[in-house]
Amino acid sequence: MSTLAFTLIVISAVMHALWNLLVKRSRHKTVFIWWMFVASGSLFTLSLPLLPERFQWPDLSTLLLVTAGAVCFVLYHLFNGRAYRSGDLSVVYPLSQTSMVYVPVWGMSILGERLSIPGIAGILLVILGAYSVQMERLSLDEFIRPFRNVRSSSVRNALAAGFIYSLGSIAEKVGVRTYSPLFFTYFLVLLMLGLMSINLLRPRYRPLIVAEFREHWRLILVSGPVMMASFLTFRYGLNLSPMSYAVPVRQVSILVGVLIGIFFLGESCGRIRLGAALLILAGAVMIRLG
């Protein structure tokens, strides 16, 4: 994995952790995320005349890939949200990270990616760290607990979220191979905003739209460039590296999230959580060397 690709994806991970922090500080999460996409999409549109790349419309195949990616990522958030309604964080979070199990499989079998031994070892470390970050204690019983009740709707929704995210990653990787990552990201943001807007048309959300903006308009304005930077750096990094490496390296955002929680939110940090974050860091370094 090249230094440039690694750097871009790590920057994306930091920005990803920051916009998740902004979401955490909001009141109505679904509405706030919609406002974030409004801010990001508006900033992107206003920046188009100033961008160095000449604007080009996507062809039909690219547009289908953008649509597939947007649908997958919106469904990921939908299934994740449903999983959290009835499931504990320590169960739902690890299962939603199972996308990293599928991504290397899709990368090698569908995209023809070839991985080195250090790279594979790094991916496994990242998967282990991302899976164990919400464990309450070190034991086999605790490790298999998320899978214990497959009949539970929260478990099924979390597993579905992880699988669907991996499919969206394929659409992204194929799309940025033949089309500008800059404009691929632009259309992806617009389509996701459109799909989220349909959801916000429901009566339960309508009164919250203006209220959320009045209360957190400063956070919303900050979120635009943060989300835009997160999206762009990841897709440029994805264009320069195998998908099987890019998606796990972005989990460095978990490490950043742990540090933000400790130093800015005053959260307690157990040894398991810190150890899991360090596993992710070690895995990212191995992927870079591999």
N, C-alpha and C positions, 0 to 999 in steps of 0.2 A: 504494500500500500504506500503510495507516494506521500511525501511530506505535505504537499499542498492539499491533497485530498483529506489526509488525516487532520490537518489544521482546520480546514473548512468545516468538517463534521464535528470537531470538538467545539468550535465557535457556535455551531448550530445547537449543540447540546446545552451550552451555557445559556443561549438565548431561549431555548425551550424551557429550561428550568426557571428562567426569569418570568416568562409569560405565565407559567403555571403558578408562580408566586402571586402574580397580579390576580389571577382567577381566585386564588385562595382568599385574597383580601376583599373580594367582591361579596355582594349580598346574594343576588340571584344568579347562580353560576351559568345556567343555560343562556340567559339574556345577556350576561356580560360577555360570554364567548362570542355571541352573535355580534355585539358591538365591536369586539376586537377584530372580527373579520370585516366589518364595515370600515373601521379605521384603516386596517391594512390594505383593503381593496381600494379605498379612496386615495391613500398615499401612493399606491402603485400606479393608479390611473393618472394622477397628477404628475408623476415622475416620468411617464412614458416619453414625452417630447425631449427629456433631458438625458435619456439613456443612450449609451454608446452604440448599442445594437439597433439595427434597423428593424422596425416592427414588421412582423410577417404573420399572416393568418395561418392557422394550422390546417393541414389537409384532413380528409375524413378519418384516416386511420389514427392520426394524432389526437383528433378531437374525441374519438372513441376511447382512447387510452386515458385522456384527461377525465372524461366522464366516468370511466371505470374507477379511476383512482379516487375521484371525489365521492362517488357513491360508497366505495369501500371505507373511506376514512370517516364519513358521516355515520355509516352503520357501526363502525368501531366505537364511536362515541355513544351511539344509541344503546348498543348492547352492554357497553361498560357501565353506562348510567343505570340500566335496568339491573345489572348484577349488584351494584352497590345499594340498590333500594332494599334488598333483603339479605345481602351477604356482608360478612365482616371484611374489613380492609385486608386483614392477614390472609384471607382465603381468596378474595377476588383479585387482588393485585398480582400475586405470583402467576395465577392462571391467565391473566390478560397479557402477560409477558411471553406466553408460549409462542408468539409470532416468531421469536428468534430461533425456535426449533425448526419451523417450517422454512424460513428464509434461506438457509444454506442448502436445504434440499431442493427448493425451487431454483436457486442459483445454479447448482450443478446439473440438475436434470433438464431444466427448461432453457436456461440461458447459456449453458456450457461453460460455466465458471470453473476454474481450477484453483484449489486452495492448498497452501503449504501446510506442513505439519505444525509449525508454530502458530500459523493463522487459525487452524482448527482448534488447537489447544486454547488459544485466546478466546475464540467464540464460546467454547465450553465454560471457560472461567466467567465470562460475562453472563451467560445463561444461568450458571450457578449463583452468581452474585445477585442478579436481578430477581431470581426466584426466591432467594433466602432473605432478602432485605426486610421483609415483614414478619419473619419467624419470631416467635416469642421465647423460644428456648432451643438449645441444641439437642435434638433427639430424632430418632427415625420416625417415631409417632408424629411429631410435629412436622417433619418434612413431607410426609404423605397426607397430612390432614386436608389440604385443599382438594385432593382427589377422592376423599373418603365417601362423599355423597354425590355421586354423578347425577342422581335423579333430581337434585336440587336445582331450581330454576336459576339461582345465582351462579352456580358452578357452570351450568350449560351456557349461560349468557357470557360469562367470562371467557370460556373456551372458544365460543363463537367469535368474540371480539378479537382474540389473538389470531385466529385463523384468517379472519377477514382482513385484518391489518396486513398480514403477509401477502395476500393477493393484491392489495393496493400497492405494495412495494414493487411487485412485478410490473404493474402498469406504469409506475413511475420510471423504473429503470429502463424499460423498453422505450418509453416516450422520450426521455432525455438523450437517448442514443442518437436519435435522428432529428430532434427538434430542440431549439434553444431552451436550456433549463430556465432562463429568465422568463420567457413567455409561457412556457409550460406551467411554471409556478403561478403566473398571473391568471391564466385561465382556470387553473385548479382552485385558486382562492375565490374567483368569481362564481364558479359552479358550486363550491361548498357553501358560499354565502347564500346563493339562491335556494339550495336545499334546506339550509337552516331557516331561511325566511319563511318557507312554507310551513315549517314546524311552529314558528312563532305567530302564525296567523290564528292559532287556536286561542279561544277566549281566555284561558287561564294565564296566558303570557302577555296579552295586549296591554293591560294596565301597568305591567312591570317595565315596559320598554323605556318610557320617558322617565319613570322613577329611578331606574338604575343609572341612566345617563346623568340625571341631576345630582345624584349622590356620588358618583365615581367618574365624572367626566375627565378629571386629570389622569386617572389610571387608564381610561380608555384611550386618550390621546397618546400616552406613553406606549401603550400596547401595540399601536400601529407599526412603528419602526422596529420594535422588538420582534414581533411575529414575522414581519417581512424579512428581517435579517435571518431569523431561524429557518424559515422556509427556503430562502434563496441559497444560503450557504450549504444546507443539506443537499439540495438538488444539484448544485455544482459539484459538490464532493461525490455524490452518487454517480455523476457522469464520469468521474475520473477514477473510480474504484469499483471493485466487485460489490454487488448488492449484499452478498453474504458477509462482507466485512463492514460495509457502511452502516447497516442497521444495528449490529451489536455495538459498534463504537459510539453510536449516538446515545447509548445507555449511560455514557459518562454523565448525562443529565441527572441520573440518580445520585451520583456522588456530589454533584453541585447542589442538588436539592437537600441532601443531608447536611452539607456545610451551611446552606442558607438557614435551614431549620435550627442549627446549633447557635450560629452567631447573630442571626437577625430576628428569629421568632422565639428564641428561648426554649426550644424543644429539648427534651432529654434525649440523649443518644446512647442507646445500649451498645454493648460490645458487639452483639450480633449485627446490628445495623451498620455500625462503622466497619466491621470486618467484611460485610457483604459489599459495601461501597469500595473498599480497597481491592476486593476480588475483581470488581468491574474495571477498576483502574489498571490492575495488573493484566487483565485480559486485553484491554485496549492497547497497552504497550506491546504485548505479544503480537497482536494483529498488525500493529505498525511495523514491527520488526519482520513479520512474516510476509 
